[in-house]
Amino acid sequence: MRKGRHVTKECFILRVVHLFLLDNG
């Protein structure tokens, strides 16, 4: 995890889902 930004598991999941949707679309 990079310090300076508060990245939660939800945010990480949202990014993965977004990339997944872009890959399918």
Residue frames as qw, qx, qy, qz and C-alpha x, y, z in Angstrom:
[[0.000, 0.886, 0.463, 0.000, 0.00, 0.00, 0.00],
 [0.403, 0.424, -0.032, 0.810, 1.35, 3.43, -0.90],
 [0.285, -0.548, -0.484, 0.620, 1.48, 5.94, 1.92],
 [0.011, -0.146, 0.137, 0.980, -0.15, 9.34, 1.47],
 [0.525, -0.083, -0.372, -0.761, -3.45, 8.05, 0.13],
 [0.480, -0.078, 0.735, -0.474, -6.03, 6.17, 2.18],
 [0.521, 0.165, -0.647, -0.532, -6.93, 3.28, -0.10],
 [0.640, -0.135, 0.587, -0.477, -9.55, 0.95, 1.29],
 [0.352, 0.021, 0.915, 0.194, -10.37, -2.54, 0.07],
 [0.443, 0.675, 0.535, -0.248, -13.63, -1.19, -1.33],
 [0.231, 0.838, -0.230, -0.438, -11.79, 1.36, -3.47],
 [0.163, -0.413, 0.835, 0.325, -9.44, -1.35, -4.70],
 [0.420, 0.307, 0.854, -0.012, -12.39, -3.61, -5.57],
 [0.392, 0.802, 0.257, -0.370, -14.11, -0.74, -7.40],
 [0.103, 0.721, -0.522, -0.445, -10.98, -0.19, -9.49],
 [0.258, -0.138, 0.935, 0.203, -10.75, -3.90, -10.31],
 [0.431, 0.539, 0.703, -0.174, -14.44, -4.04, -11.24],
 [0.293, 0.832, -0.031, -0.469, -14.07, -0.91, -13.37],
 [0.010, 0.539, -0.740, -0.403, -11.14, -2.42, -15.28],
 [0.347, 0.121, 0.930, 0.024, -13.09, -5.69, -15.61],
 [0.436, 0.699, 0.470, -0.316, -16.08, -3.86, -17.09],
 [0.218, 0.790, -0.328, -0.471, -13.84, -1.92, -19.50],
 [0.168, -0.323, 0.887, 0.283, -12.22, -5.19, -20.60],
 [0.383, 0.365, 0.847, -0.053, -15.62, -6.75, -21.28],
 [0.349, 0.811, 0.282, -0.376, -17.01, -3.64, -22.94]]
